[in-house]
Amino acid sequence: MALLLEGRFLFVTSSALLTEFQRVIRSEKLRDVFDEPDELVELVRSVATVVEPAVEFHVLEDEPDNRVLEAAYEAGADFIVTGEKAMRELKEFKGIRIVPPADFVEIVRRPSGEAGARTRGPAG
């Protein structure tokens, strides 16, 4: 979070991804974990750049993962940061590198970063 607040990268999402996030954190499985799911969604919305993708992709079996690809593409992202195995197996999508969180933190902590001073990309 500190790297985001320092402006080392931009966090990008979309309305569709925020809706999916809200659905997941309100699920019975996570109901006891998040006391205020709507407030958490609004916090994410307040720190993220929200894009509205003009294109749809159907590359991955899990449709919400395709929404991540769409948001990244719309934003002109350099990276997609995800723990999702199916997404990471792509390694790259339309010039966007797909990396696990630990690798991304290492990249943005470098003095100049691999993609410049600020890196763009949604979390997936």
Helices and strands as residue ranges (DSSP letters): H 2-5, E 9-14, H 15-25, H 37-47, E 49-51, H 63-75, E 79-81, H 85-90, E 92-93, E 96-99, H 101-109, E 119-122
